[in-house]
Amino acid sequence: MSENRDKEFAFQKQNYLLLLVGLLVIILGFILLSGGGSEDPREFSEEIFSPRRITVAPIVILSGFAFIFYAILKKPKQ
C-alpha cells in the first residue's frame, strides 16, 4: 500500500488549475499597477497616485498570493 502512495504526485489536476488562476490574478494585479509615467522624465505626473495603483492593484496581487497559498494547501479528494 505504501508503494502506491510513493508514486502519487503531490498535486492533483485541480491544484494546478488553482495555481494557474492565482498566477493570472497576480499578473492582472501587476497590469493594474503599471503605467502612470510621463513622456518627459523631467516632468512629474500626478497620475501615479491614482486609487487604482495605490489600493486596488496591491489588493488584487495579495489576493492572488492568498489564492496560490490555498491551492498549495488544498488536499485532493479521495
C-alpha positions in Angstrom: 0.0 0.0 0.0 2.8 2.4 0.7 4.3 1.7 -2.8 1.2 3.3 -4.4 1.4 6.3 -2.1 5.0 6.8 -3.0 4.1 7.0 -6.7 1.4 9.7 -6.3 2.1 13.3 -7.2 1.9 16.0 -4.6 -0.7 17.9 -6.5 -3.7 16.8 -8.5 -5.1 18.5 -11.6 -7.4 20.8 -9.6 -4.4 22.1 -7.6 -2.5 23.0 -10.8 -5.6 24.8 -12.2 -6.0 26.8 -8.9 -2.3 27.7 -9.1 -2.7 28.9 -12.7 -5.8 31.0 -11.7 -3.8 32.5 -8.8 -0.9 33.3 -11.1 -3.3 35.0 -13.6 -4.7 37.1 -10.8 -1.2 38.2 -9.8 -0.4 39.2 -13.4 -3.7 41.1 -13.6 -2.6 43.0 -10.4 0.7 44.0 -11.9 -1.0 45.1 -15.1 -3.3 47.3 -12.9 -0.2 48.6 -11.2 1.7 49.6 -14.3 1.5 52.9 -16.2 1.2 56.5 -14.9 4.5 57.7 -16.2 5.0 60.8 -18.2 6.7 61.1 -21.6 9.3 63.5 -20.3 11.4 62.2 -17.4 11.9 65.7 -16.0 8.1 66.2 -15.7 6.1 64.9 -12.7 2.8 63.2 -13.3 0.1 63.0 -10.6 -1.3 60.0 -12.4 1.0 57.7 -10.4 -1.1 58.3 -7.3 -4.4 57.1 -8.7 -6.6 54.9 -6.4 -6.2 52.0 -8.9 -2.4 51.9 -8.3 -2.4 52.7 -4.6 -5.2 50.4 -3.4 -6.8 48.2 -6.0 -3.7 46.7 -7.5 -2.0 45.7 -4.2 -5.2 44.1 -3.0 -5.5 42.1 -6.2 -1.9 41.0 -6.0 -2.2 39.9 -2.4 -5.4 38.1 -3.1 -3.6 36.2 -5.9 -0.9 35.1 -3.5 -3.5 34.1 -1.0 -5.2 32.0 -3.7 -2.0 30.3 -4.6 -1.4 29.6 -0.9 -4.9 28.0 -0.8 -4.1 26.0 -3.9 -0.9 24.6 -2.4 -2.6 23.6 0.9 -5.8 22.1 -0.7 -5.9 18.4 -0.2 -7.2 16.2 -3.0 -10.5 14.3 -2.6 -10.1 10.6 -2.1 
